[in-house]
Amino acid sequence: MTWTAVGKAGRNINILSNHFPVRFTRFDTVFYQYTVSMKHENENVVENKRMSRKVIEKMFQTYRSELANKDYIYDGERSLFTVGPLSQSMLEFAVVLEEISARAAGSHSEGHKKRMKRVHKTTLFKVTLTYASKIPLGSIAVALRRGEPPEAQGALMVMVLNLILRQQQARMGCLLVRQSFFNGDSKSFTDLGGGVTAGRGVHSSFLATVGGGLSLNMDVATTMILTPGPVIDFLIANQNVEEPKQVNWIKAKRMLRNLRFITKHNKMEHKLLALVSFPAINKGFCGM
């Protein structure tokens, strides 16, 4: 179809867009990509993203001088990025994480109640960083503006910039749902009843466009979360009952399975794997 004229009827209006052009002020910025290999002391590969992030964070704290005091971007799996190269194309580190757990130890004289003792447990990890590629942000952005299609390096550039957004928001304490971010402002949350809360946040992601260069997309995002608070209060609201003795524990087991919670006495976070019908402290089993 060939257009021979432009429309002249009607009136001009302004349109607000949620896509914003991105321009670089430092065209010499180059990201270096490294492949991450992470193993336990027994040579088993670490597959838990949460644990992997803790190990990498500890590694950069412990070996800051060996890592040239660089900051990093990490995807929680196999890719790590730095601005500029590290000292060597392959680096190996031994990283020790210290975890604190609680267990029963001794008894009080009154009522012979068990008291809890904090136990420090150390775990050794082996981390290897191997150079994979470099990503010159400036030259890729120029190529995109010229109308050249975003190839492998363009896709890598977008991934790095999106990881920067996620990591920055995580450090600010935001809840992350892929590229959507939710802060802790109470005005952003609405109680829906049944122990469920709706959260309003922002979706933010970079996109590579042909001929338009790099674009930042901003949009409204929503998510549903379980209402924070004591577990028993959540179960009462979720099952719409008036008191704890009315809670259906068969339903509660299904609802609580695999959820994370923080204990009051030591502020430690745990993942609930099972509920048991006997006092955990007396039997030496906590069901986690």
Buried (B, 14 or more C-beta within 10 A) or exposed (E): EEEEEEEEEEEEEEEEEEEEEBEBEEEEBBBBBBBBBBBEEEEEEBEEEEBBBBBBBBBBEBBEEBBEEBEBBBBBEEBBBBBEBBEEEEBEBEBEBEEEEBEBEEEEEEEEEBEBEEEEEEEEBBBBBBBBEBBBBBBBBBBBBEEEEBEEBBEBBBBBBBBBBBBEBEEEEBBBBEBBBBBEEEEBBEEEEEBBBEBBBBBBBBBBBEEBBBBBBEEEBBBEBBBEEEEEEBBBBBBEEEEEEEBEEEEBEEBBEEEEBEEEEEEBEBEBEEBEEEEEBEEEEBEE
